[in-house]
């Protein structure tokens, strides 16, 4: 009887572990690939997250990871574009979050310190203010407040 109970328990644990592993989303996969240095492989997962984000912060983090990959690849225009998009989204979340908690402070740090520093460093490598302004205009056009408002219900 103990063997049957042990076998049933082991089967249940294996099933639970398999189910937990199956819950990885595209952002998790893209993050893992980017951190391992496979930015080319991560792009499709990060693009999928940007197309169908689970939350505004998932959207911001996918843009941030794409910015890191572009910067590592010396594509400073793409790096600036993605870092700027991450900043717009992160600052939107901070400005519209009604419940303040530790996540709010971390997001605020990204919005006010980390991403502006990244943008400043990358814009120096672009060295063309008109190009930087054009990139910002393009991103602002994509991430109009109308697009970001779809996340407001999830923030509250």
C-alpha positions in Angstrom: 0.0 0.0 0.0 2.9 2.4 0.8 4.4 1.7 -2.6 1.2 2.7 -4.4 0.9 5.8 -2.2 4.5 6.7 -2.9 4.1 6.2 -6.7 0.9 8.3 -6.7 2.7 11.1 -4.8 5.7 11.0 -7.1 3.4 11.1 -10.2 1.6 14.1 -8.7 4.9 16.0 -7.9 6.2 15.3 -11.4 3.0 16.6 -12.9 3.2 19.7 -10.8 6.8 20.4 -11.8 6.0 19.9 -15.4 3.1 22.3 -15.2 5.3 24.9 -13.5 7.9 24.7 -16.2 5.2 25.1 -18.9 4.1 28.4 -17.5 7.2 30.3 -18.8 6.1 33.1 -21.1 7.9 34.8 -24.0 9.4 37.4 -21.7 10.9 34.8 -19.5 12.4 33.0 -22.5 13.6 36.2 -24.1 15.2 37.3 -20.8 17.0 34.0 -20.4 18.3 34.0 -23.9 19.4 37.7 -23.7 21.2 37.1 -20.4 23.0 34.1 -22.0 24.2 36.4 -24.8 21.8 35.0 -27.4 20.3 38.4 -28.3 19.4 37.2 -31.9 17.4 34.3 -30.5 15.8 36.5 -27.9 14.4 39.0 -30.4 11.4 36.9 -31.4 10.4 36.4 -27.8 10.8 40.0 -26.9 8.9 41.1 -30.0 6.1 38.7 -29.1 6.0 40.2 -25.6 5.8 43.7 -27.1 3.0 42.7 -29.4 1.0 41.0 -26.6 2.2 42.1 -23.2 0.7 40.7 -20.0 1.3 44.0 -18.3 2.7 47.5 -18.9 5.9 46.5 -17.0 6.3 43.5 -19.2 6.2 45.8 -22.1 8.8 48.1 -20.5 11.1 45.3 -19.6 10.9 43.8 -23.1 11.9 47.1 -24.6 14.7 47.4 -22.0 16.1 44.0 -22.9 15.9 44.9 -26.6 17.8 48.1 -25.9 20.5 46.2 -24.0 20.9 43.7 -27.0 21.0 46.6 -29.5 23.6 48.4 -27.4 25.8 45.3 -27.2 25.5 44.9 -30.9 26.6 48.6 -31.4 23.2 49.5 -33.0 22.9 52.7 -31.0 19.8 54.0 -32.9 17.9 50.9 -32.0 19.2 50.9 -28.5 18.1 54.5 -28.0 14.7 53.7 -29.5 14.1 50.7 -27.1 15.5 52.4 -24.0 13.3 55.4 -24.7 10.2 53.2 -25.2 11.0 51.5 -21.9 11.3 54.9 -20.2 8.0 56.1 -21.6 6.2 53.0 -20.4 7.9 52.7 -17.0 7.2 56.4 -16.3 3.6 56.0 -17.4 3.2 53.1 -14.9 4.7 55.1 -12.1 2.6 58.1 -12.9 -0.6 56.1 -13.0 -0.1 53.6 -10.2 -2.6 54.2 -7.4 -1.2 51.8 -4.8 2.3 52.7 -3.7 4.5 49.7 -2.7 8.1 48.6 -3.1 7.6 47.9 -6.8 6.6 51.6 -7.2 10.0 52.7 -5.9 11.9 50.3 -8.1 9.9 51.4 -11.2 10.4 55.0 -10.2 14.2 54.3 -10.0 14.1 53.0 -13.6 12.0 55.9 -14.7 14.0 58.7 -13.0 17.6 57.3 -12.8 18.5 54.1 -14.7 16.9 54.7 -18.1 17.8 58.4 -18.3 21.4 57.4 -17.7 21.2 54.8 -20.4 19.6 57.2 -22.8 22.3 59.9 -22.1 25.1 57.4 -22.7 23.6 56.0 -26.0 22.7 59.5 -27.3 26.3 60.5 -26.9 27.3 57.6 -29.2 24.6 58.7 -31.8 26.0 62.2 -31.6 23.2 63.7 -33.7 20.5 65.6 -31.7 18.1 65.7 -34.7 18.3 61.9 -35.1 17.7 61.5 -31.3 14.7 63.8 -31.6 13.3 61.9 -34.6 13.7 58.6 -32.7 11.8 60.0 -29.7 9.0 61.3 -32.0 8.7 57.9 -33.6 8.4 56.2 -30.3 6.0 58.8 -28.9 3.8 58.1 -32.0 3.8 54.4 -31.4 3.2 54.7 -27.6 0.6 57.4 -27.5 -1.4 57.5 -24.3 -4.3 55.9 -26.1 -2.2 52.7 -26.5 -0.9 52.8 -22.9 -4.4 53.4 -21.5 -5.3 49.7 -22.1 -3.2 49.0 -19.1 -4.9 51.4 -16.7 -7.4 48.8 -15.5 -4.6 46.4 -14.6 -2.7 49.1 -12.6 -5.5 49.7 -10.1 
